[in-house]
Amino acid sequence: MAGTTPGTPRVLRAMNDRAALDLLLAHGPLSRTRIGKLTGLSKPTASQLLARLEAAGLVVATGTSEGSPGPSAQLYAVNARAAHVAALDVTPLRMLAAVADITGATVGTFELATPGRGGQDVVRQVLDALDGAAKAAGLTRSDLHRVVIGTPGAFDPNTGRLRYASHLPGWHAPALLEELAAALPMPVEYENDVNLAAIAEQRLGAARDHEDFVLLWNETGIGAALVIGGRLHRGWTGGAGEVGFMPVPGTPLPRQVTRANAGGYQELAGAQAVPRIARDLGIAVPGLPTYAAQATALIGDAATAAEGPGRLLLERLATGLATGLASMVAVLDPELVVLSGEVIAAGGEPLRELVQAELGELAAARPRLVLGEVDRDPVLRGALESALTDTRDEVFDTSR
């Protein structure tokens, strides 16, 4: 609301407009009378507000209410086509892209396989993935208001270089961000993939209404996201939460960890540890192409075992996870820990209970542990939520 004075009629109108738009997003179509009651505005003021938002293309009439006594009332909803955002979830094997309208509904997706590709292909891959999702939504790239890209590691805000993700080919070029900015006509933001999973849980899942929590992620790699006072803590180089490198008891002291892209906690409780533990226990390891796929299958089977080698596998993983969590809890003392990622999800409630019990033995503070609730593409969903937050602030600002 730059250029306006707090308390002026223009600012107050803009505040009422945003309150009404937020109510429509939260509740779906509402009548003028209902909007007036929820905002505390009079019927004439609510009518003027809706007329103003309709003229601005931010709300549309969607029909009339039914089933209540008296005449039917006109219903209004946020105009879903007021703006669109896009998100990319990038891994070494694929880019998953999605487009959402301003209400948050996903209207197009596209998956681009990228095994072993990198170098000069990265910009082309990003454009192809975005174009595929936009086409699926009936749009073009120029129709997108903002893009958020999630990757392993993090782009160092001091250098613009990707760190902590040497396994992501082609994304470490010094001029990559400049090349992407030149190729894309809209604002582009970059975020760590685990941080985006935490945003998804904070907005839509297990961490709603929580200001201080840790999300522990176990999938291709092990990592964490730290939310303090309701905000993500990224650290000076963007590396806060890169706990896969963290020295922990039970593994040799790691050195040169960024070159090896491995560390103590990753070796103790990451996906690659699960097949090794299984072999130690005499459990056959499935012939799947990645450690993550092997670990997910093994832990899924182990979660159903009441005793025997499968139960021991689950207990060993729980002890490993709790060992690293104990260090995080000692420093952060969070209210909540959200357990997420395919490997942890495969263990479900039996694994969560074991980790909670082990953490109770290892840490003085005892936060509540819960399983993540955003179980479908949480990184992509978090990227869309991040893009939507900033886009709504811009598009819904009627004070300009």
C-alpha positions in Angstrom: 0.0 0.0 0.0 2.9 2.4 -0.8 1.8 6.0 -1.3 -1.2 5.8 1.0 -1.8 7.0 4.5 -2.9 4.6 7.3 -6.5 5.3 8.3 -7.6 7.0 5.1 -10.8 5.8 3.4 -8.7 4.3 0.6 -6.7 2.2 3.0 -9.7 1.1 5.0 -11.5 0.1 1.8 -8.4 -2.0 0.8 -8.3 -3.6 4.2 -12.0 -4.5 4.0 -11.5 -5.8 0.4 -8.7 -8.1 1.5 -10.7 -9.4 4.5 -13.6 -10.3 2.2 -11.3 -12.0 -0.3 -9.6 -14.0 2.5 -13.1 -15.1 3.7 -14.1 -16.2 0.2 -10.9 -18.2 -0.1 -11.5 -19.8 3.3 -15.2 -20.5 3.0 -16.0 -20.6 -0.7 -18.9 -18.8 -2.3 -20.7 -16.4 0.2 -23.7 -14.1 -0.1 -23.5 -10.4 0.5 -25.3 -10.8 3.8 -22.9 -13.5 5.0 -19.9 -11.4 4.0 -21.3 -8.5 5.9 -21.8 -10.6 9.0 -18.4 -12.1 8.9 -16.6 -8.8 8.3 -18.9 -6.6 10.5 -19.8 -4.4 7.5 -23.3 -3.0 6.8 -25.2 -4.4 3.9 -24.7 -1.2 1.8 -21.0 -1.3 2.5 -20.8 -5.0 1.7 -22.6 -4.4 -1.5 -20.2 -1.6 -2.5 -17.3 -3.8 -1.6 -18.5 -6.6 -3.8 -19.3 -4.3 -6.7 -15.8 -2.9 -6.4 -14.1 -6.3 -6.4 -16.3 -7.5 -9.2 -15.3 -4.5 -11.3 -11.7 -5.2 -10.6 -12.0 -8.8 -11.8 -11.3 -10.3 -8.3 -14.7 -11.8 -7.6 -17.4 -13.3 -9.7 -21.1 -14.1 -9.2 -21.5 -17.9 -9.0 -25.2 -18.5 -8.6 -27.7 -18.3 -5.8 -28.1 -19.9 -2.4 -30.7 -22.7 -2.1 -32.5 -24.5 0.7 -33.1 -21.6 3.1 -36.3 -19.8 3.8 -36.9 -16.6 1.9 -35.7 -15.4 -1.5 -32.4 -16.9 -2.9 -29.3 -14.8 -2.4 -26.6 -14.1 -5.0 -23.4 -15.9 -4.1 -19.9 -14.5 -4.8 -16.5 -16.3 -5.1 -12.9 -15.3 -5.8 -12.3 -15.2 -9.5 -10.0 -18.2 -10.0 -8.5 -16.7 -13.2 -7.4 -13.5 -11.5 -3.9 -14.9 -11.5 -2.0 -18.1 -11.8 1.3 -19.3 -10.2 3.6 -22.2 -11.0 5.9 -24.4 -9.0 8.7 -26.8 -9.8 10.0 -29.7 -7.6 13.5 -30.6 -8.9 15.4 -33.9 -8.2 18.3 -35.5 -10.1 15.8 -37.7 -11.9 12.9 -35.4 -12.8 11.2 -32.0 -12.7 7.6 -32.0 -11.5 5.8 -28.8 -12.4 2.3 -27.6 -11.5 0.2 -24.5 -12.1 -2.4 -23.3 -9.6 -5.1 -20.6 -9.9 -5.4 -17.8 -7.3 -7.7 -20.0 -5.2 -5.0 -22.6 -4.8 -6.6 -25.2 -7.0 -4.1 -27.1 -9.1 -5.1 -26.8 -12.8 -2.2 -28.3 -14.6 0.8 -30.6 -14.0 3.7 -31.9 -16.0 6.6 -34.3 -15.3 9.9 -34.1 -17.2 12.4 -36.9 -16.8 15.9 -35.6 -16.4 18.2 -38.6 -15.6 21.8 -37.8 -16.1 21.1 -34.5 -17.8 22.5 -31.1 -16.7 24.9 -28.5 -17.9 23.4 -26.2 -20.5 20.1 -28.2 -20.4 18.9 -26.8 -17.1 17.3 -23.6 -18.4 15.7 -25.6 -21.3 14.4 -28.2 -18.8 12.9 -25.5 -16.6 11.2 -23.9 -19.6 9.9 -27.2 -20.9 8.5 -28.2 -17.5 6.8 -24.9 -17.0 5.4 -24.9 -20.6 4.1 -28.4 -20.1 2.2 -27.5 -16.9 0.9 -24.3 -18.4 -0.3 -26.1 -21.5 -2.1 -28.6 -19.3 -3.8 -25.7 -17.6 -4.8 -24.1 -20.9 -2.3 -21.3 -20.4 1.0 -20.1 -21.7 4.2 -19.3 -19.8 3.4 -15.6 -20.0 0.2 -16.1 -18.1 2.1 -17.1 -15.0 2.4 -14.5 -12.3 5.2 -16.1 -10.2 7.3 -19.2 -10.1 8.8 -20.9 -7.1 11.4 -23.6 -7.7 12.3 -26.2 -5.0 15.7 -28.0 -5.1 17.8 -30.0 -2.8 20.4 -27.9 -1.0 20.0 -24.1 -1.1 21.0 -21.2 -3.2 23.5 -19.1 -1.1 22.0 -15.6 -0.9 25.6 -14.2 -0.7 26.8 -15.8 -3.9 23.8 -17.0 -5.9 25.4 -20.5 -6.1 23.7 -23.8 -5.2 25.2 -25.4 -2.1 24.8 -28.7 -0.3 23.5 -30.5 -3.4 26.4 -31.8 -5.5 24.2 -34.6 -6.7 22.0 -32.2 -8.8 23.8 -31.9 -12.1 23.8 -28.6 -14.0 22.5 -26.5 -11.2 25.9 -25.2 -9.9 26.8 -22.9 -12.9 27.7 -19.4 -11.6 25.4 -17.6 -14.0 22.4 -20.0 -13.7 20.1 -17.7 -11.8 20.8 -14.8 -14.2 20.1 -17.1 -17.2 16.8 -18.3 -15.7 15.8 -14.7 -14.9 16.5 -13.7 -18.5 14.5 -16.6 -19.8 11.4 -16.2 -17.6 9.1 -13.2 -17.7 7.9 -13.4 -14.2 9.4 -13.2 -10.7 11.2 -16.5 -9.8 12.1 -17.6 -6.3 14.2 -20.5 -5.2 13.8 -22.5 -2.0 15.1 -25.7 -0.4 12.9 -28.6 -1.0 12.5 -29.6 2.7 11.7 -26.0 3.6 8.9 -26.2 1.1 7.6 -29.4 2.6 7.5 -27.5 5.9 5.5 -24.7 4.4 3.0 -27.2 3.1 2.6 -28.7 6.6 2.4 -25.3 8.2 -0.4 -24.1 5.8 -2.2 -27.3 5.1 -1.1 -30.1 7.3 0.2 -31.3 10.7 1.8 -28.0 11.7 -1.2 -25.7 11.3 -1.4 -23.2 14.2 2.2 -24.0 15.3 4.8 -21.3 15.5 7.8 -23.4 16.4 8.4 -26.8 14.8 11.0 -28.9 13.1 10.2 -31.0 10.0 12.5 -34.0 9.6 12.6 -35.3 6.1 13.8 -38.7 5.0 13.6 -39.6 1.4 16.5 -39.5 -1.1 18.4 -37.6 1.5 17.8 -36.7 5.2 17.2 -33.1 6.0 15.3 -30.8 8.3 13.4 -27.5 8.1 13.3 -25.1 11.1 10.3 -22.9 11.7 10.9 -20.4 14.5 8.3 -17.8 15.5 6.2 -18.8 12.5 9.0 -18.1 10.0 11.5 -20.4 8.2 15.0 -20.1 9.5 17.4 -20.4 6.5 20.7 -19.5 8.0 23.5 -17.3 6.7 24.2 -19.4 3.6 20.8 -21.0 3.3 22.1 -24.2 4.8 20.1 -24.3 8.1 18.6 -27.8 8.3 21.3 -29.6 6.2 21.4 -32.1 9.0 22.5 -34.9 6.8 26.0 -33.6 7.4 25.6 -33.5 11.2 28.1 -35.6 13.2 26.3 -38.1 15.4 27.2 -41.1 17.6 27.2 -44.4 15.8 29.1 -43.3 12.7 32.7 -42.3 12.0 33.4 -38.6 12.4 32.7 -37.2 8.9 35.3 -34.9 7.2 35.1 -33.1 3.9 31.4 -33.7 4.0 30.4 -31.2 1.3 32.8 -32.9 -1.2 31.5 -36.4 -0.3 27.9 -35.1 0.0 27.5 -37.4 3.0 27.8 -37.1 6.7 27.2 -38.8 10.0 23.4 -38.5 10.3 22.8 -39.4 6.7 24.9 -42.5 7.1 23.2 -43.4 10.4 19.5 -42.9 9.5 19.3 -41.9 5.8 17.8 -44.1 3.1 21.2 -45.7 2.3 21.4 -46.9 5.9 18.3 -49.0 5.7 19.4 -51.7 3.2 22.7 -52.0 5.1 20.9 -52.6 8.4 18.5 -55.0 6.7 21.4 -57.1 5.4 23.0 -57.1 8.9 19.7 -58.6 10.2 19.5 -61.2 7.4 16.6 -59.4 5.5 16.6 -59.7 1.8 17.0 -56.3 0.1 14.6 -55.8 -2.9 16.3 -55.2 -6.3 15.0 -51.7 -6.7 16.9 -49.0 -8.5 17.6 -46.5 -5.7 18.4 -46.6 -1.9 15.2 -44.6 -1.3 13.0 -47.1 -3.1 14.7 -50.0 -1.3 14.4 -48.3 2.1 10.7 -47.4 1.5 9.9 -51.0 0.6 11.9 -52.5 3.6 10.4 -50.1 6.1 6.9 -50.6 4.8 7.2 -54.3 5.4 8.9 -53.8 8.7 6.1 -51.6 10.0 3.7 -54.6 9.9 6.0 -56.8 11.9 5.3 -57.4 15.6 8.6 -59.1 16.2 11.6 -60.7 14.4 14.1 -59.1 12.0 11.5 -56.7 10.6 10.7 -55.2 14.0 14.5 -54.9 14.8 14.9 -53.0 11.5 12.2 -50.6 12.5 13.7 -50.2 16.0 17.2 -49.6 14.6 16.0 -46.9 12.2 14.0 -45.3 15.0 17.1 -45.1 17.2 19.1 -43.6 14.4 16.4 -40.9 13.7 16.0 -40.1 17.4 19.8 -39.7 17.8 19.9 -36.9 15.4 16.7 -35.4 16.6 18.0 -35.2 20.1 20.7 -32.8 19.0 18.2 -30.6 17.2 15.8 -30.6 20.1 18.6 -29.7 22.5 19.3 -26.6 20.5 15.9 -25.5 19.3 13.4 -26.9 21.9 10.6 -27.0 19.4 6.9 -27.4 20.2 6.4 -30.0 17.5 8.4 -32.3 15.3 6.8 -33.3 12.0 8.1 -36.6 10.4 7.9 -36.6 6.7 9.3 -38.1 3.5 8.7 -41.4 1.8 10.9 -43.5 4.1 9.3 -42.2 7.3 5.8 -42.4 5.8 6.3 -46.0 5.0 7.0 -46.7 8.7 3.8 -44.8 9.6 2.5 -44.8 13.2 4.6 -47.8 14.4 7.8 -45.9 13.4 6.6 -42.6 14.9 5.8 -44.3 18.2 9.3 -45.8 18.4 11.0 -42.5 17.5 8.9 -40.7 20.1 9.9 -43.3 22.8 13.6 -43.2 21.9 13.6 -39.4 21.8 12.1 -39.4 25.3 15.2 -41.3 26.5 17.7 -39.2 24.6 16.5 -35.6 25.0 15.6 -33.4 28.0 12.9 -31.6 26.1 10.1 -33.8 24.7 8.3 -32.2 21.8 5.3 -34.0 20.3 6.1 -36.0 17.2 3.5 -36.3 14.4 3.5 -37.7 10.9 3.2 -35.3 8.0 -0.3 -34.9 6.7 0.5 -33.6 3.2 1.3 -37.0 1.7 1.1 -36.1 -2.0 3.9 -34.0 -3.5 4.5 -31.9 -0.3 7.5 -30.1 -1.9 5.4 -29.1 -4.9 2.5 -28.1 -2.7 4.7 -26.0 -0.5 6.1 -24.2 -3.5 2.6 -23.4 -4.8 1.6 -22.1 -1.4 4.7 -19.9 -1.2 4.0 -18.5 -4.7 0.3 -18.0 -3.8 1.1 -16.0 -0.6 3.1 -13.3 -2.4 0.9 -13.3 -5.5 -2.3 -12.8 -3.4 -0.6 -9.9 -1.6 0.1 -8.2 -4.9 -3.2 -9.1 -6.8 -5.5 -8.5 -3.9 -4.1 -5.0 -3.0 -6.8 -2.7 -4.2 -5.2 0.4 -2.6 -3.1 1.1 -5.7 
